[in-house]
Amino acid sequence: MRYGTGGVGGGAGRGTVGWRKGFLGPVSGKAAWRTGVLAAAWLPFVAPAKASAQDRPVEAHVSYTQYTLENGLNILVHTDHSLPLVAVNAWYHVGSVNERPGRTGFAHLFEHIMFEGSAHVPEGDFDNLLESVGGTNNGSTNTDRTNYFETLPSNAVELALWLEADRMGWLLDTMDQTKLDLQRDVVKNERRQGVDNRPYGIASETLLEMMYPEGHPYRWPVIGSLDDLTAATIEDVSQFFRTYYAPNNASLVIAGNISARRALELTRKYFGEIPSGPVVPDVVAPDPTLDGDVERTVEDDVRLPRLYMAWHTPPGFSGDDAALDLVADVLGRGRNSRLQRRLVFEEQVAQSVSVFHSTRRHGSTFQISVTGRPETPLARLEELVREEIQALVSEGVRAEELDRAVAGLESRSVRSIESLGGRADILNYYYFHTGDPGYLRKDLNRFRAVSSEEVRRASEEYLARGHAGLLSIVPRGRTDLSAESRGQGGGS
């Protein structure tokens, strides 16, 4: 499973929450009620010895009640009276995918601005008020969504709902040039620290340019470009907010020591008068298929060469998405994975190996990154990676490998819902991606149903026969270590 931020198209923000992986890389009137179950005991899972993946009786579920206010705000309530706490988790269905060339970084910019005061909350009071009652809060942005989340004592839940409602409905009342300039400078500095002046920091942005054509909404990084942030005007950012930060483009989870009836009363009280926003424009995402391998070499202030290999894969929750998640685990998760064992321990040509299947709504990516040892030609690392992929295609996945991958995924699923914040976030996650907040049980069954042949075929179709983006990052003056130097004395 893939859940979180980062990678080719990766995330940015004050913080992150989640358990899915990714590199390429938060009204008055009647409400429509619906109840459901996100399968419920979060007990430690222990796989029975010699059991097949399909036999493991993992039940990791979170009960929920769902209703929709007349302004379109979707509400999900999970009740758990075991602790006097409540988690509030708001997802706005907007990310960098909703931006346009020349005006990038707005979703992440607003993630910062949303903490800087609204009509009835003076600047600085958002954090101060929550901290005064013992609460915590944060937010994150990725390509497809922005979320904000708080955990606080349940007797202070109204405070969190009031704060969230005020910035949803009345943020622009206090929007001015000073606030825009301040947060724009904060984001610029964040970019300098996390991208421009960080070893290998340019990798994600470079891969995006290699993998996606001009105009594709996944071509730019979540944090945006310095030029675009500088050029943004008050009207630019205000129009972006009016379009996307409205009840009809958001979902709110309230989880913990609160009844569904009380949660409905409070959401009507604080969010009910906020009007619906305009119809959200559809995302136009051109086909990013590569006609052939795309290669690039970047010299950076690094000591070790690193190779990135990335392939396009189907959108999340479609086609071979589940099989590719398991391929990633078989190839790169843990000391017993194929690439870790071959490159790091047997051949001893790599310092580390990382494998991710990064799931997105409008097309995903499969990525392998290998950090070589000093003087290791990246062409040699590429050769070994391709050998292991071909071995998976030729020999297939062993039963114990597939069982281990599914068991690990199940275990991570259980751990993800141990906290109230995790349960709140996963309800929003599944609602956003599938329309079904209770999709976790179906998701686990989706992975259990993947056969060895499906894993083998996915490896062949997308990795062995698919065209890749190949990025070599090498120490300055050492382009001889680049994968592009293959056949020239620098590689295989």
BALUMKE-339139 format. One record per residue: residue in one letter; x, y, z of N, C-alpha, C in turn. Coordinates in steps of 0.001 Angstrom, whole numbers, plus 500000, padded with zeros to 6 digits. Each point is the difference from the previous one (the first is absolute). Example, Ala and Ser with C-alpha at 12.3 -4.5 7.8 and 13.67 -1.06 7.14 Angstrom:
2
A513190494310507800499110501190500000500900501200500000;S499650501050499280500820501190500060499230501090500730;
***
This chain:
492
M500834498809500000499166501191500000500870501244500000;R499437501050499494500754501242499890499186501101500662;Y500575500612500987499223501011500692500921501021500612;G499850501281499648500873501009500548500456500992498979;T501171500562500219500470501022499099501424499733499617;G500443500662498958501395499913499614500165499421498620;G501186500050499486500340499309498789499841500810498748;V499947499301498852499781500667498729498604500562500058;G499865501267500133498733500634500272499747500083501475;G500992499828500793499880499811501430499316501100500759;G499938499845501285499250500902500852500854501066500636;A499311500945500579500669501056500748499061500458501080;G500506500630501035499089500535500979500587500139501376;R499139500479500911500407500127501392500232498629500603;G499355499005499467500157498660500553499338498998499091;T500142498736500319499390498960499205499339498995500907;V499038499275499447499360498934500751499669498907499006;G500122498743500428499600498943499104500921498804500015;W499610498976499205500764498776500021500223499454498618;R499523500667498978500291499519498660501273500619499496;K500700499273499187501327500439499613499999500686498649;G500960500852499777500140500656498717501192500914500006;F500788499971498953501123500949499942499710501066498969;L499835499494498700499991500954498866499079501188500333;G501567500018501220498587500682500853500513500698500316;P489441502865507897498107501251500825498640500695499252;V481425506232503649498701500261499245498790499569500803;S499138500674499924498776499599500703499203499081499084;G499016499390500524499176499118499184500366498550500212;K499331499128499260500203498573500180501371499564499467;A500537499004500647501259499410499533499705498598499496;A500721499607498984499830498654499461500879499043500796;W499390499007500602500726499085500884500359498712499272;R501141499481500346500382498672499533500942499406501029;T499847498765500310500898499356500958500782498903499300;G501124499687500569500823498957499399501026499503500987;V500791499072499554501038499423500850501308499944499218;L501062500452500584501333499886499409500682498814500705;A499621498642499772500174498779500796500515500168501387;A500709499935502029499759500561501324500897499494501011;A500408498987500211500952499786501076501381500317499479;W500750500797500758501375500224499578500900499233500961;L500004498679499798500795499109500824501300499690499270;P501067499735500744501249499645499339499794498792499099;F500506500067498784499830498899499070501223499086500039;V499756498717500173501076499020499945499619498969498948;A500796499903498961499682499063498927500197498566500467;P499051499126499753500177498602500368501104499377499159;A500782499141500605501109499372499287499488499243498792;K500688500166498879499737499302498748498633500314499414;A499319501029500494498705500360499425500225500784498726;S499118499835499045500105500790498780499491501402500287;A500353500936499125499574501388500212498487500108500025;Q499328499170499158498545500096499936499324499469501259;D500724499203500811499408499400501199500096500892501226;R500750501085499919500219500805501206498738500783500358;P499444499762501168498716500627500366500185501383500623;V500661500902499289500206501332500555498706500800499897;E499550500545501118498841500884500014500418501307500631;A500220501010499209500416501315500499498951500990499564;H499075500333500899498919500848499541499681501147500953;V499401501006499442499610501202500737498546500305499631;S499118499972500994498600500322499724499863501479499677;Y499014500343499195499791501412499661498534500257499664;T499596501231500169498705500487499531500272501158499056;Q499279500034498897500252501012498975498742500812499721;Y500162501297499855498902500834499537500557501192499245;T499135500683499269500413501126499165499137501207500303;L500608501134500294499261501226500215499491500540498661;E499038500902500076499400500523498773500990500782499148;N501077500505500618501009500727499221501013499066499349;G499804498682500180500864499019499347501117499450500855;L500182500498501217501073499502500847499701498569500439;N500922499105499710499860498600500401500573499818501403;I499208499386500893500391499798501393500077498508500283;L501099499570500621500176498617500420500301500006501492;V499262499199500767500164499963501458500332498579500444;H501098499888500733500391498724500612499957500189501513;T499209499189500698499841500134501448500834498967500738;D500803500483500945500828499134500846500117500681501356;H499318499455501003499968500620501321501123499508500922;S500980499291499479501028499420500860500940501041500584;L500151501144499337500845501080500489499266501327499844;P500240500975500882499301501296499904500657500917498954;L500137499474498778500663500735498930499150499996498745;V500247500990499154499354500068498692501045500422498979;A499949499375498839500830500406498864499091500622498951;V500379501160499512499278500681498923500920500020498790;N499495499542498873500833499826498820499255500531498775;A500487501103499436499348500620498847500846499776498753;W499366499486498958500656499856498704499348500942498991;Y500810500854499398499550500775498845500485499267498762;H499112499794499055500326499198498831500702500876498962;V501149500489500405500799500870499145501474499776500321;G500794499895498972501442499872500145500677500682498834;S501254499708499810500716500647498902499437499608498637;V499269498879499929499392499580498737498963501013499511;N499463500819500899498981500983499632500589501350499605;E501306500111499976500656501251499609500226500021498492;R500606501056499518500285500093498570501398500555499799;P500582499732498845501354500498499741500080501515500192;G501042500430500675500178501420500285499374500441501302;R499143499149500555499353500312501274499998498734500852;T501204499560500318500147498767500781500328500322501454;G499807499010500855500309500135501424498879500600500830;F498824500265499396498919500671500738499405499111501087;A499813498705499720499400499112501006500879499941501240;H501289499865499804500907499964501140500090501357500680;L499949501082499225500013501344500581498805500183500935;F498831499536499571498817500147500851500063499099501221;E500699498890499894500168499190501202500644500828501108;H500921500876499627500638500886500979499069501151500394;I499386500649499014499153501158500279498835499643500911;M499498498766499884498835499594500794500278499977501503;F501265500053500387500335500035501423500236501427500501;E499850500987499123500418501362500345498847500950500310;G498889499457500435498885500846500438498905500128498965;S498783500213500479498824500209499156499156501084500663;A498786500203499536499216501166500427499847500103501516;H499813498869500670499731500022501439501126499386500817;V501103499680499336501147499388500677501240500819499653;P500455500841500909501179500821499719501230499157499668;E500914500593499265501221499305499613500730499459501234;G500368498726499934500696499344501099499095499270500961;D498694500339500002499099499400500986499584498580499648;F500106499616498733499603498637499648500806498997500823;D501309500130499945500856499101500774499862500254501501;N499962501277500391499959500328501421498751499449500681;L498857500126499357498751499530500592499994498485500153;L500467499305498975500028498545500090500987499519501062;E501155500635500046500989499602500997499526500296501421;S499169501033500172499520500363501333499081498940500603;V499391499165499140499144498929500511500689498638499904;G501288500003499670500740498742499907499886499319498666;G499650500752498957499839499409498682501235500144499130;T500056499204498958501056500083498996499355500136498631;N500745500568499039499434500146498663501106500076498971;N499645499734498763500952500098498900499252499875498684;G500747499942498908499400499870498690501014499496499009;S499536499562498833500912499555498946499321500168498648;T500825500054498978499518500151498629500698498986499116;N499272499418499057500656499202498975499408500325498640;T500256499177499033499549500306498647498481500106499906;D499271499194500771498558499864499800499125500607501085;R500536500262501184499148500485501089500815500789501013;T499268500751500853500601500703501140499222499599501241;N500697499704501107499253499653501210500502500788501201;Y499106500175500941500281500674501267499447499126501107;F500744499881501101499550499065501023500372500483501392;E499096499719500941500186500353501404499625498800500871;T500698499844501118499604499059501042499977500777501308;L498907499907500722499833500806501208499009499331500942;P499924500451501263499009499447500919498589500153499444;S499182498996500216498675500015499388499115501133500517;N500273500524501210499177501107500480500352501315499302;A501019499968499135500385501198499240499752499820498512;V499209499001499611499792499743498581499387501194499271;E499144500776500706499395501157499341501047501014499569;L501074500106500770501062500928499635500603499614498649;A500312498729499824500601499559498739499042500204498838;L498724499704500199499028500164498913499800501472499659;W499965500851501009499874501443499751501196500520499215;L501203499569500395501202500447499300500008499528498552;E499654498740499769499973499487498631498943500711499163;A498834500240500591498931500682499264500368501439499679;D500675500659500936500322501408499764500981500150498849;R500964499108499907500938500164498889499425499483498690;M499002499110500053499328499609498768499116501122499473;G499257500631500891499006500970499549500443501451500008;W501024500328500803500324501411500181501497500301499939;L500755499172499285501435500242499889500302501263499191;L499297500176498883500318501113499103499679501357500604;D499204500019501077499681501273500647501250500682500535;T501029499214500287501229500573500563501196499843499051;M499729499580498784501084499804499045500502501356499503;D501282500245500140500566501260499510501408499747499469;Q500600501037499456501311499850499376501067499607501011;T499902500528501215500995499681501019499998498519500341;K498805499432500189499901498580500321500496499150498833;L499628500378498783500451499253498834501522500030499890;D500575501186500138501456500134499875500726499192501070;L499477500024501231500649499288501100500024498499499745;Q498850499422499667499938498555499798500680499579498705;R499977500867499005500729499708498776501494499884500300;D500517500879500838501415499933500369500299498747500819;V499055499597500865500180498773500772500112498798499061;V499111499934499005500016498879499064501269500025499149;K500411501184499578501245500099499228501178499472500802;N500051500355501273501082499518500847499916498487500197;E498782499510500112499813498554500119500522499289498760;R499728500598498850500501499404498762501531500023499967;R500594501115500403501465500080499995500613498933500904;Q499372499800501170500533499018500955499756498567499541;G498811499734499466499628498624499683500317499551498594;V500263500949499098500247499642498608501348500535499526;D500123501319499965501160500604499350501310499741500730;N499972499959501322501236499859500775500085498676500755;R499286499017499543500003498689500652500604498975499055;P500892499154500462500559498970499126498906499156499359;Y500090499823498722499026499260499203498624500682499981;G499880501216500555498706500657500102499366500311498660;I500798500137498966499473500337498685499447498784499267;A500179498809500565499630498765499298498522499949499650;S499129500267500970498564499882499763499546500921498881;E500418501258500064499591500971498991500541499631498615;T501223499512499954500590499602498728499270498809499403;L499671499017500838499254498836499524498630500393499455;L499345500944500671498701500457499516500115500555498585;E501005500808499758500199500580498668500308498925498969;M500693498952500421500332498909499093498790499119499693;M499140499793500988498925499018499884498709500552499404;Y499772501322500130498716500565499586500180501079498946;P499080500049499013500114500996498937499600501391500478;E500333500995499233499599501373500299498485500066500170;G499571500708501033498574500177500242499362498922500851;H500677498886500200499432498947500854500011500482501448;P498903499826500753499930500558501368500876499303501020;Y500661498905499636500971499384500905501436500390499644;R500175500914499076501351500340499548500749500885500992;W499273500801500794500667500907500934499933499464501419;P500957500400500844500016499517501383498910500662500832;V499604499338501068498964500521500891500385501368500547;I501258500198500308500431501258500609500020501149498999;G499920499695498711499972501039498984501382500546499679;S500031500944499082501275500608499616500132501374500636;L501231500434500195500245501320500579499420501095499110;D500134499865498693499479501015499080498486500109500090;D499323498848500068498539500020500084499529500590501319;L500670499657501081499627500550501299500217501508500030;T501073500457499382500282501438499953498947500743499183;A499546499366498923499051500663499095498563499987500508;A499695499201501005498618499873500479499483501310500580;T498801500382499606499361501215500510498908499637500995;I499526501004500718498888499793500935498796499407499276;E499690500516498830498838499507499265500209498565499532;D501244499651499587500295498628499594499681499017501124;V500553500249501166499843499053501100498578500037500559;S499364501170499994498628500090500509499039499216499110;Q500191500091498698499140499249499086500210498505500159;F501227499594500225500289498588500235499259499529501250;F500014500796501061499309499629501232498497499913499773;R499430500998499319498547499993499780499556498780499190;T500859499513499135499645498867499147500051498671500741;Y500998499818500844500268498661500538499756499826501495;Y499979501066500790499904499847501454498577500305500459;A499097499138499565498576500175500284499428498687500519;P498850500029500684499441498783500595499792498869499002;N499570500340498794499716498971499004501264499360499425;N501170500508500373501254499392499545500834499555501198;A499310499616501073500710499617501225499270498852500688;S500730499306500857499406498968500852500613500139501386;L499177499800501015500404500226501385499725498755500821;V501019499510500697499842498852500889500137500471501442;I499087499549500846500070500229501438500035498623500648;A501099499684500662500196498653500534500327500057501485;G499364499135500783500338499915501404498810500055500928;N500166500670501126499023500012501085498861500973499715;I499197499659498991498880500852499597498978499134499268;S498730500280500202498959499245499299499763500598498623;A499446499205499100499695500487498659498987501145500061;R499018499896500896498988501051500106500622501325500442;R500886499927500984500656501219500469500908500582498923;A500693499155499280500856500474498918499184500703498922;L498825499456499676499134500641499005499541501370500484;E499589500082501272499566501287500550501101501049499891;L501231499604500338501099500958500005500428500395498591;T500006499059499078500386500367498632498951500896499363;R498733499760500278498966500926499508500200501396500599;K500328500027501305500169501274500693501129500819499405;Y501135499362499728501184500756499595500214500065498488;F499549499002499270500241499984498547498751500273499175;G498828499935500647498755500047499250499788501255499184;E500459501162500466499737501234499268501035500300498920;I501031499193499873501001500222498952499404499576498668;P499958500856499010499363499639498726500865499045499179;S499355499261499134500719499150499063500837500853499062;G501059499418499506500835500674499030499580499643498583;P500719500493499005499686499678498599500288498536499699;V499541499546498857500322498648499553501506499935499748;V500639499015500594501456499887499881500370499533498595;P500921500685499341500388499603498641500611498606499971;D499729499279498921500613498688499837501497500144499756;V500739499011500447501436499967499763500261499402498616;V500764500694499208500377499506498680501422499468500087;A500152498704499819501313499359500133500326499243498720;P500826500568499126500380499318498756500704498682500277;D499956499108499022500677498716500122501505500237500149;P500614499522501103501426500254500216500910498894499470;T499455499049499243500785498845499558501284500435499301;L501092499376500371501294500293499395500185499181498727;D500567500614498967500263499289498746501271499160500075;G500828500284500974501248499267500199500580500402501334;D501089499353500393500650500399501251500486501438499893;V499853500748501104500449501391500066501104500074501042;E501151500533499624501144500020500910500493501415500252;R500515500201501190500592501286500348501036499788501106;T501038500817499957501029499978501034500090501373500637;V500025500045501324500109501253500744501192499897500937;E500877501000499943501103500082500959499523500785501211;D500306499480501189499503500617501229501085499929501067;D499781500762501081500947499980501116499720498784500874;V500304498826499461499783498742500704501296499203499966;R500121499043500891501198499168500060499797498649499330;L498745499554499929499714498685499430499088500131498790;P500232499237498953499107500041498833498683499315500315;R498938500485499407498687499385500223499253499903498676;L499365498865499795499222499742498791498517499939500338;Y499196500728499232498544499943500115499442499396498724;M499102499035500146499310499388498874498500500092500265;A499247500547499047498560500196500220499215499580498762;W498848499359500245499115499536498939498577500502500272;H499251500260498944498583500343500155499175498745500255;T499018500110500883499092498905500328498573500548500075;P498982499134500088498607500463499966499624500835501231;P498888500734499914499508500751501164499727499072501181;G500022500572501196499740499215501196498648499321499971;F499943498799500589498771499223500132499455499547498649;S500868499872498999499564499520498704501008498993499460;G499561499182499077500893499109499287500940499214500887;D501293500107499677501025499237500712500581500753501190;D499283500967500514500476500819501121500418499141501197;A499158499063500399500305499168501169501190499098499723;A500058499406498826501117499122499667501317500760500012;L500000501229499524501222500797499972500451500392501406;D499063500211500902500375500233501403500774498804500547;L499530498809499676500669498797500491501342499794499303;V500095500370498723501289499951499309501016500871500734;A499563501197500400500903500913500712500516499378501284;D499135499316500737500426499369501247500957498843499734;V499691499195498990500857498861499670501386500473499577;L500062501076499250501281500491499514500794500764501061;G499315500777500846500776500923500807499687500173501460;R499013499321500567499676500224501410500699498970500875;G500895500456500823500648499125500980501266499329499480;R500764499467500926501292499387499685499863498782499091;N498846499332500033499811498804499187499444500297498617;S499744501256499696499489500339498668501089499793498960;R499602499839498771500948499594498961501105501034499750;L499644501255499893501008501010499709500883500288501206;Q499413500016501184500813500195501202501036498879500123;R499551498768499844500894498856500163501101500005498930;R499620500261498760500981499901498901500984501171500015;L499494501232500054500862501167499825500749500390501268;V499327499898501153500600500482501241500838498921500678;F499497498758500051500670498976500799500859499046499173;E499537499590498841500779499045499212501063500700499159;E499589500874499120500942500698499129500740501127500737;Q499354500552501028500574501089500802500433501188499133;V499118500345499047500276501150499125499109501195500342;A499066499803500931499058501070500347499963500226501496;Q499842501256500379499812500346501404498559499755500434;S499059500283499108498586499849500342499181499861498729;V498819499408500173499040499832498907498631500399500518;S499257500736499191498645500398500380499078499745498813;V498864499344500265499040499679498942498621500469500440;F499323500772499133498688500535500330499055499842498821;H498752499708500308498947500164499004499140501153500492;S500100501128499348499360501233500462498668500190499281;T498920499827500751498660499999499425499396501398499933;R499420500336498855499304501275499832498714499795499215;R499149501013500029498684499882499361500088499992498483;H500973500705499436500058500175498555501215499322499388;G500437498917500618501146499265499508501074499903501065;S500580498822500147500960499740501062501397499791499427;T500968499829500884501371499731499579500619498934500896;F500823499190499394500784498992500714501438500480499962;Q500647500082501160501344500560500033500959499155500812;I501191499868499480501109499355500696501139501004500077;S500537500196501196501180500849500139501084499194500710;V501219500094499475501130499249500538501157500961500227;T500464500076501230501180500793500323501214499091499953;G500923500327499088501162499152499820501079500262501029;R500925499083500080501197500225500810500959500901499220;P500991500569500679500948500857499291500606499270498798;E500069500702498896500603499497498766499148498955499290;T498793499714500478499156499025499321499332500637498781;P500228499496498802499321500538498815498499499723500080;L499192500990499749498552499815500069499498499071498894;A500756499881498921499616499050498956500013498574500545;R500920499713500902500045498675500618498780499779500888;L499595501023500744498808499879500837498760499810499137;E499913500735498906498865499833499089499947498576499468;E501159499468499623500068498643499469499477498988501015;L500413500126501243499562499060501026498510500128500291;V499496501233500033498563500198500216499203499332498886;R500426500209498771499271499399498874500108498475500033;E501113499463500449500121498546500130498999499444501002;E499837500696501117499059499524501016498552500128499539;I499695501048499258498653500135499434499743498870499009;Q500986499712499153499826498929499020499890498645500675;A500730499811501098499890498744500741498598499825500569;L499410501075500464498633499943500517499026499645498886;V500271500508498793499159499683498849500187498545499570;S501239499562499954500306498662499487499633498898500991;E500308500221501266499816498959501012498691500142500775;G499427501189499979498809500248500783500336500275501455;V498994500372500771500196500291501415499781498723500801;R500849499772500971499847498819500844498839500190500969;A499380498900500403498826500070500877500332500700501301;E501186499723500558500359500614501275500232501509499839;E500484500417498831500189501434499755498658500718499944;L499056499417499291498684500614499873499284500025501343;D500097498897500749499371499955501325500596501069500918;R501318500149499946500661500993500857499563501417499620;A499867500258498716499586501324499550498578500318500448;V499099499042499863498611500221500412499903500125501520;A500750499161500725499975500072501463500511501349500484;G501049500505499378500521501313500379498998501097499748;L499320499908498876498986501000499678498857499961501002;E499573498804500380498947499867501001500437500587501337;S501218499701500379500513500502501276500041501522500008;R500457500601498917500044501465499918498594500588500023;S499044499293499422498614500468500018499459500050501418;V500276498957500779499538499965501387500650501118500800;R501306500166499841500697501043500756499486501388499635;S499569500168498769499571501329499561498751500486500710;I499209499105500542498759500417500649500056499828501516;E501180499854500552500111499906501455499708501327500679;S500297501113499348499750501317500584498719500592499434;L499399500916500771498814500700499501500317500770498729;G501155500655499978500375500757498818500132499120498778;G500546498798500197500123499078498883498652499535499487;R499071499733500902498666499573499577499264501124499274;A500143501220500519499354501132499335500550500189498596;D501314499898499867500626500240498703499672498915498995;I499907498758500455499732498929499051498566500055499489;L499063500450500840498631500203499519499975501038498881;N500698501109500209500071501028498973500726499497498760;Y501060499235500216500790499486498888499150499153499064;Y499299499034500566499202499118499152498802500718499394;Y499402500919500750498900500768499416500476500789498790;F501147500620500124500534500825498914500336499160498771;H500637498855500202500494499226498869498982499027499421;T499052499525500805499065498989499498498534500392500155;G499719501039500801498612500339500293499410499148501106;D500761499046500506499536499075501037500930500104501200;P499574500680501079500873500114501184500369498654500598;G499166498994499793500237498680500566500721499052499072;Y500849500537499134500641499177498979501162499157500529;L500429500204501227501173499294500498499854498491499888;R498864499466500408499809498549499917500109499527498554;K499366500742499092500086499641498584501435500125499505;D500698501000500509501378500214499569500879498829500413;L499855499554501253500778498851500453499675498761499165;N498729499790499705499620498854499183500532500129498576;R500104501242499524500545500237498662501444499503499916;F500774500245501041501386499551500004500104498493500218;R499136499455500863500033498555500235499676499217498734;A499208500615499121499556499301498791501038500025498883;V501062500780500144501018500077498950500752498676499918;S500090499444498817500680498723499804501467500203499641;S500761498926500106501406500049499608500143500377498538;E499113499491499171500068500322498574499724501473499751;E499090500601500761499732501434499819501205500839500386;V500716499593501039501219500711500387501047499878498901;R500168498786499458500973499786498935499642500830498770;R498727499963499607499571500712498795500135501512500158;A499657500533501183500137501436500226501465500417499915;S500891499165500534501433500294499917500451500069498554;E499479499107499200500394499973498586499417501183499234;E498701500229500168499335501031499186500491501396500305;Y500162500328501282500304501391500363501486500270500203;L500756498999500460501411500234500318500929499436498929;A499863498715499685500910499391499036499800500569498599;R498739500187499596499732500497498644499642501482499966;G499773500606501156499629501409500032501205500916499858;H499768501179499436501066500990499879500153500742501327;A501241500330500327500300500571501312500665501355499888;G499856500774501071500813501184500193501214499601500825;L501195500292499507501240499605500667500783501251500349;L500069500300501285500692501191500476501230499600500803;S501146500497499577501251499784500735500388501288500697;I500158499931501324500540501142500744501392499593500483;V501002500760499569501391499622500274500736501169500645;P501095499712500705500823501083500546500509500891498872;R500202501256500300500478500935498975501328499508499426;G500064500063498678501196499558499314500079498506499762;R498951499235500367500040498540499858498879499497499089;T499832500635498867498993499516499050500359498623499461;D501252499578500194500385498652499578499249498921500773;L499433500366501170499222499032500790498548499931499556;S499576500855499113498615500048499559499592498719499271;A498734499634500113499506498852499237500097500248498506;E500011501256499590500137500318498586501386499662499466;S500948499696500896501360499659499584500158498512499728;R498925499245499978500085498561499740500708499753498671;G500853499013500004500722499651498780501168500901499713;Q500296500963500929501119500916499770501034499846501119;G500045498869500601500939499770501090499470500402501349;G498774500602500025499445500431501270498936499073500517;G499713498928499285498950499096500460500159498640499383;S498862499352499784500040498639499496500293499971498530;
***
